Amino acid sequence: MSQQKLTLNSTSSSPKWRYLYLRRRHRHRVAAFFAEFVGTATFIFIACMGCVTTPLFFNSHFELSLNFGLAIMIAIQSFGSISGAHLNPAITLAALIYGAINWYMSIAYLVAQVAGALVGYGLLKAVLPLNAIVGVDNPAGVCVTVLSSDISELQGVFIELLATCFLTMVACSVWDPRNAKLKDSLPLRFGLTVSSLNLAAGLFTGSSMNPTRSLGPAVWNNSWKHHWIYWVGPLVGAALTSIIYRLFFKGESEEVIELRDSNAKIEFIDKV
């Protein structure tokens, strides 16, 4: 009799423990959220630290651009297999329009990216002295995206829009199933793409191409001049490029990548 009671108690208590565990697809979604959060924080911290310029530590435009590309490479290499390492609301919007991510995960990615940008730049301010953040060379604050004095707002919007178009075109080609066998060294390819675009446009607008990359420094330095440009330009550019690619260039496969189970995760690594 006692053995029967013990068996009944153990079986009746087992369902309670089930609530402590997430289903596999939910675990993948939670992991993707935190991958976007930590990945964005990692990118912002490394990239913006590389922008620090003092009389003792001088960085050229080439060095800054190369550092941004390498920072992206580190983040994608670390978190690309978990979430796709968008690290950018513009890329997430493009993925949503293209069909590589669903709408509720795109919202989760946006929240994670905003939080990651704030935390990443906050860590930078915590570990560096104030004169490294704000100085003669960086009156608005290190890594704050500002327009060059001879660039108008309209020109700034179009520069950010076009730069993001090129970045989004690379992302869409990665999601295209016809490129399934041409995806070697994706972190390096994206890193070199970002470095190239920074070299081309960085002196004019800062070459943000990423609203949260501009948001983190703007919040911590309370610097909002022309900030709207770094939301409108990248988001519009990403949306236009993904629409054009989906209508005219996309391959025949219409699969929507979701974080469901281990089999879906294998496709998610390559396609998002």
C-alpha positions in Angstrom: 0.0 0.0 0.0 2.8 2.4 0.9 4.5 1.6 -2.3 1.3 2.4 -4.3 1.0 5.8 -2.5 4.7 6.5 -3.2 4.1 5.7 -6.9 1.0 7.9 -7.1 2.7 10.8 -5.4 5.7 10.7 -7.7 3.6 10.5 -10.8 1.2 13.2 -9.7 4.0 15.6 -8.9 5.8 15.0 -12.3 3.5 17.3 -14.3 4.4 20.2 -12.0 8.1 19.9 -13.0 7.1 20.2 -16.7 6.3 23.8 -16.2 9.9 24.5 -15.4 11.0 23.5 -18.9 10.3 25.3 -22.1 9.4 23.4 -25.2 12.2 23.0 -27.7 10.8 25.6 -30.2 10.3 28.1 -27.3 13.8 27.5 -26.1 15.1 28.3 -29.6 13.1 31.6 -29.6 14.4 32.6 -26.2 17.9 31.8 -27.3 17.5 33.8 -30.4 16.2 36.8 -28.4 19.2 36.8 -26.1 21.6 36.1 -29.0 20.4 39.3 -30.7 20.6 41.2 -27.3 24.2 40.0 -26.5 25.3 40.2 -30.2 24.2 43.8 -30.6 25.8 44.7 -27.3 29.0 43.0 -28.4 29.0 44.8 -31.7 28.3 48.2 -30.2 30.9 47.8 -27.5 33.8 46.7 -29.8 32.9 49.0 -32.7 32.5 52.1 -30.6 35.6 51.4 -28.5 37.5 51.3 -31.8 36.3 54.8 -32.5 38.0 56.4 -29.5 40.5 59.0 -30.6 42.8 60.8 -28.1 46.1 62.7 -28.5 47.8 59.4 -27.4 45.5 57.0 -29.4 44.8 58.3 -32.9 42.5 56.3 -35.2 42.3 56.9 -39.0 39.2 56.6 -41.0 40.5 53.4 -42.5 41.1 51.9 -39.0 37.7 52.9 -37.8 36.0 51.3 -40.9 38.1 48.1 -40.6 37.2 47.8 -36.9 33.5 48.1 -37.5 33.7 45.3 -40.1 35.7 43.1 -37.7 33.3 43.8 -34.9 30.4 42.7 -37.1 32.4 39.6 -38.0 32.9 38.7 -34.3 29.2 39.1 -33.5 28.0 37.1 -36.5 30.5 34.3 -35.9 29.4 34.1 -32.3 25.7 34.4 -32.7 24.8 33.7 -36.3 24.0 30.1 -35.7 21.5 31.0 -33.0 19.6 34.0 -34.3 21.1 34.8 -37.7 22.8 37.8 -36.0 20.7 40.5 -37.6 22.0 43.1 -35.0 20.1 45.7 -36.9 16.4 46.6 -37.1 16.8 47.4 -40.8 18.0 43.9 -41.5 15.2 42.4 -39.4 12.7 44.5 -41.4 14.2 43.2 -44.6 14.0 39.6 -43.3 10.3 40.1 -42.4 9.5 41.4 -45.9 11.6 38.8 -47.6 9.9 36.0 -45.6 12.9 34.8 -43.6 11.4 35.6 -40.2 7.9 35.9 -38.8 6.4 39.1 -37.4 6.4 38.2 -33.7 10.1 37.2 -33.8 10.9 40.4 -35.7 9.4 42.4 -32.8 11.4 40.4 -30.3 14.5 41.0 -32.3 13.8 44.8 -32.3 13.4 44.9 -28.6 16.6 42.8 -28.1 18.6 45.0 -30.5 17.5 48.3 -28.8 18.3 46.9 -25.4 21.6 45.5 -26.6 22.7 48.8 -28.1 21.9 50.6 -24.8 23.8 48.0 -22.7 26.7 47.8 -25.1 27.4 51.6 -25.1 26.6 51.8 -21.4 29.4 49.3 -20.8 31.7 51.4 -22.9 31.0 54.5 -20.8 31.5 52.4 -17.7 35.0 51.2 -18.6 36.4 54.3 -20.3 37.3 57.7 -18.8 35.1 60.6 -19.7 37.7 62.4 -21.8 37.8 59.3 -24.1 34.0 59.5 -24.6 33.7 63.3 -25.1 36.6 65.4 -26.3 37.9 67.8 -28.9 37.7 65.2 -31.6 34.3 63.9 -30.5 32.3 66.9 -29.1 29.0 65.0 -29.6 30.4 61.8 -28.0 32.4 59.0 -29.4 30.6 56.9 -32.1 27.7 59.3 -32.3 26.6 59.5 -35.9 26.5 63.1 -37.2 26.4 64.6 -40.7 29.4 66.2 -42.2 29.2 70.0 -42.2 28.9 70.1 -46.0 26.2 67.5 -46.2 22.5 68.5 -46.2 19.8 66.5 -44.4 18.4 65.3 -47.7 21.8 64.1 -48.9 22.3 62.4 -45.5 19.1 60.5 -45.8 19.9 59.3 -49.3 23.5 58.3 -48.4 22.2 56.2 -45.5 19.4 54.8 -47.6 21.7 53.7 -50.5 24.4 52.3 -48.1 21.7 50.2 -46.4 20.4 49.1 -49.8 23.8 47.6 -50.6 24.0 45.9 -47.2 20.5 44.6 -47.5 21.2 43.2 -51.0 24.0 41.1 -49.4 21.6 39.9 -46.7 18.9 38.9 -49.3 21.4 37.0 -51.3 22.3 35.0 -48.2 18.6 34.1 -47.6 18.2 33.2 -51.3 18.0 29.4 -51.5 20.0 29.4 -54.7 23.0 30.6 -52.7 22.8 27.6 -50.4 26.2 26.3 -51.5 27.9 29.8 -51.7 27.8 30.7 -48.0 31.4 30.0 -46.9 32.8 32.5 -44.4 29.6 34.6 -44.0 31.0 36.5 -41.0 34.0 37.6 -43.1 31.8 38.5 -46.1 29.5 40.7 -44.0 32.5 42.2 -42.1 34.2 43.2 -45.3 30.8 44.6 -46.7 30.4 46.8 -43.6 34.0 47.9 -43.8 33.7 48.8 -47.4 30.5 50.8 -46.9 32.0 52.6 -43.9 35.0 53.5 -46.0 32.8 54.9 -48.7 30.1 56.8 -46.6 31.6 57.1 -43.1 33.1 60.6 -43.6 29.7 62.0 -44.8 27.2 60.5 -42.4 29.0 58.1 -40.2 27.6 55.3 -42.3 25.3 53.9 -39.7 23.0 51.7 -41.7 21.6 50.6 -38.4 19.2 52.6 -36.3 20.2 51.0 -33.0 23.9 51.5 -33.7 23.0 55.3 -33.7 20.5 55.0 -30.9 22.9 53.7 -28.2 25.4 56.5 -28.5 22.7 59.1 -28.9 20.9 58.1 -25.7 24.0 58.0 -23.5 25.3 61.3 -24.8 22.0 63.0 -25.2 22.9 63.9 -28.7 19.9 63.9 -31.1 20.9 66.2 -33.9 19.8 64.7 -37.2 19.0 61.5 -35.4 15.9 60.8 -37.4 18.0 60.4 -40.5 19.5 57.2 -39.1 16.1 55.6 -38.7 14.4 56.8 -41.9 17.3 56.2 -44.2 18.2 52.6 -43.2 14.6 51.4 -42.7 13.4 52.8 -46.0 16.5 51.5 -47.8 16.1 48.0 -46.3 12.4 47.9 -47.1 12.8 48.9 -50.7 15.7 46.5 -51.3 13.9 43.5 -49.8 10.7 44.2 -51.7 12.6 44.5 -55.0 14.6 41.4 -54.3 11.5 39.4 -53.4 9.6 40.5 -56.5 12.3 40.2 -59.1 15.3 38.2 -57.8 14.1 35.7 -55.2 14.6 32.0 -55.9 11.7 29.5 -56.3 11.7 28.3 -52.8 9.1 30.1 -50.6 10.1 28.5 -47.3 9.5 30.6 -44.2 12.2 30.0 -41.6 10.8 29.5 -38.1 12.4 28.4 -34.8 10.5 25.2 -34.3 12.7 22.2 -33.6 16.2 20.8 -34.2 15.6 20.2 -37.9 14.4 23.8 -38.4 17.4 25.1 -36.6 19.7 23.6 -39.1 18.0 25.6 -41.9 17.8 28.6 -39.7 21.6 28.7 -39.3 22.0 29.2 -43.1 19.0 31.2 -44.0 18.5 33.8 -41.3 
